[in-house]
Amino acid sequence: MDILKEAKRMIGSDMPVEERLQALCDFLRDNVEHYDWVGFYFVDPKKKDELVLGPYSGAPTEHVRIRFGQGICGQAAETRNVFVVQDVSKEDNYLSCSPEVRAEIVVPIFKDGKIIGELDIDSHRLSPFTEKDRKVLERVCKTVSEML
């Protein structure tokens, strides 16, 4: 299965935006073996330095709001960079969503040159993320930004 092609098909559907993002989270989690939690965080329009949890697939998290700079998600938002953490136990600034999480990848989403959100994926495996994961997720986020 071509993950990117399928993701683009979902993003381009005529469902409401929130439903498309939820379907994308569910699809990624269900179809990529090492994706155990998949979710979107969006920049709070009132507090430009805080992320708010949007659609996600996986166990509930207490981290529904994250300040820029806080945890891996906050660092990705603050620096505007992709973060690939193959072993979260080695990170000083990691916000644990679950004791089962071993690795995380966070890909920022940009619109008109500004960060508007990010895609956050947790894995229960050590070192699961490849360069292919990164490239596919960056393209997925670009497609999401075009939809928003």
C-alpha positions as CSV (number, residue, x, y, z in Angstrom):
1,M,0.0,0.0,0.0
2,D,1.2,3.5,-0.9
3,I,0.8,5.4,2.4
4,L,1.3,8.8,0.8
5,K,-1.2,8.2,-2.0
6,E,-3.8,6.9,0.5
7,A,-3.2,9.8,2.9
8,K,-3.6,12.3,0.0
9,R,-6.8,10.7,-1.0
10,M,-8.2,11.0,2.5
11,I,-7.0,14.6,2.9
12,G,-8.7,15.5,-0.5
13,S,-12.1,14.0,0.4
14,D,-15.2,16.1,0.9
15,M,-15.6,15.3,4.6
16,P,-15.3,18.2,7.1
17,V,-11.6,19.0,7.9
18,E,-11.8,17.6,11.5
19,E,-13.1,14.3,10.1
20,R,-10.4,14.1,7.4
21,L,-7.7,14.7,10.0
22,Q,-9.2,12.1,12.3
23,A,-9.4,9.6,9.4
24,L,-5.8,10.3,8.6
25,C,-4.7,9.7,12.2
26,D,-6.6,6.4,12.3
27,F,-5.3,5.3,8.9
28,L,-1.6,6.0,9.8
29,R,-1.9,4.2,13.1
30,D,-3.7,1.2,11.6
31,N,-1.4,0.8,8.6
32,V,2.1,1.5,9.9
33,E,3.1,-1.1,12.4
34,H,5.4,1.1,14.5
35,Y,2.9,4.1,14.8
36,D,1.2,3.5,18.1
37,W,-0.1,7.1,18.7
38,V,-0.8,9.6,15.9
39,G,-2.1,13.1,16.5
40,F,-2.2,16.6,15.4
41,Y,-1.4,19.6,17.6
42,F,-2.3,23.1,16.3
43,V,-1.0,26.5,17.4
44,D,-3.5,28.2,19.6
45,P,-4.6,31.3,17.6
46,K,-5.0,33.3,20.9
47,K,-1.8,32.1,22.5
48,K,0.7,32.0,19.7
49,D,3.2,30.1,21.8
50,E,1.1,27.2,22.7
51,L,-0.1,24.0,21.0
52,V,-3.5,22.5,21.4
53,L,-4.3,18.8,20.8
54,G,-6.5,18.2,17.8
55,P,-7.6,14.9,16.2
56,Y,-5.6,11.9,17.3
57,S,-5.6,8.1,17.3
58,G,-4.3,6.1,20.3
59,A,-4.5,6.2,24.1
60,P,-5.8,9.4,25.7
61,T,-3.1,11.9,26.7
62,E,-3.0,14.4,29.5
63,H,-0.9,16.7,27.2
64,V,-3.7,18.6,25.5
65,R,-1.8,21.9,25.7
66,I,1.9,22.2,25.2
67,R,3.9,25.4,25.4
68,F,6.5,26.1,22.7
69,G,9.9,24.8,23.9
70,Q,8.2,22.2,26.2
71,G,8.8,18.5,25.4
72,I,9.6,17.3,21.9
73,C,6.5,18.8,20.4
74,G,7.2,22.2,21.9
75,Q,10.8,22.1,20.7
76,A,9.7,21.2,17.2
77,A,7.3,24.2,17.3
78,E,9.8,26.6,18.7
79,T,12.6,25.6,16.3
80,R,10.4,24.9,13.3
81,N,12.3,21.6,12.8
82,V,11.4,18.0,12.4
83,F,12.4,16.0,15.5
84,V,13.2,12.3,15.3
85,V,13.8,10.9,18.7
86,Q,14.7,7.2,18.5
87,D,15.0,6.7,22.3
88,V,12.9,9.1,24.4
89,S,14.6,7.9,27.6
90,K,17.7,9.9,26.5
91,E,15.8,13.2,26.3
92,D,15.9,15.6,29.2
93,N,12.9,17.6,27.9
94,Y,10.6,14.7,27.0
95,L,6.9,14.8,28.1
96,S,5.8,11.3,28.7
97,C,2.4,10.4,27.3
98,S,2.7,6.8,28.3
99,P,5.4,4.6,29.9
100,E,5.1,2.4,26.7
101,V,6.4,5.1,24.4
102,R,10.0,4.5,23.3
103,A,10.4,6.8,20.3
104,E,8.8,9.9,18.8
105,I,8.7,11.8,15.5
106,V,7.3,15.3,15.2
107,V,6.8,17.1,11.9
108,P,5.8,20.8,11.8
109,I,3.1,22.0,9.5
110,F,3.5,25.4,7.9
111,K,1.1,27.8,6.2
112,D,2.4,31.0,4.5
113,G,5.8,30.5,6.1
114,K,4.3,30.3,9.7
115,I,4.0,27.2,11.8
116,I,0.4,26.4,12.3
117,G,0.7,22.9,13.8
118,E,2.5,19.6,13.8
119,L,2.0,15.9,13.3
120,D,3.2,13.9,16.4
121,I,3.7,10.1,16.2
122,D,4.8,7.9,19.1
123,S,6.1,4.4,18.9
124,H,6.4,1.6,21.5
125,R,9.6,0.5,19.8
126,L,13.2,1.8,20.1
127,S,14.7,3.3,16.9
128,P,11.7,2.6,14.6
129,F,11.7,5.7,12.4
130,T,13.5,5.7,9.1
131,E,14.4,8.4,6.6
132,K,11.4,7.1,4.6
133,D,9.1,7.8,7.5
134,R,10.4,11.3,7.8
135,K,10.0,12.1,4.0
136,V,6.5,10.6,3.8
137,L,5.3,12.5,6.9
138,E,6.8,15.7,5.7
139,R,4.9,15.3,2.4
140,V,1.7,14.4,4.3
141,C,2.1,17.6,6.4
142,K,2.6,19.7,3.3
143,T,-0.6,18.2,1.9
144,V,-2.4,18.9,5.2
145,S,-1.3,22.5,5.1
146,E,-2.7,23.0,1.6
147,M,-6.1,21.7,2.9
148,L,-6.2,24.0,5.9
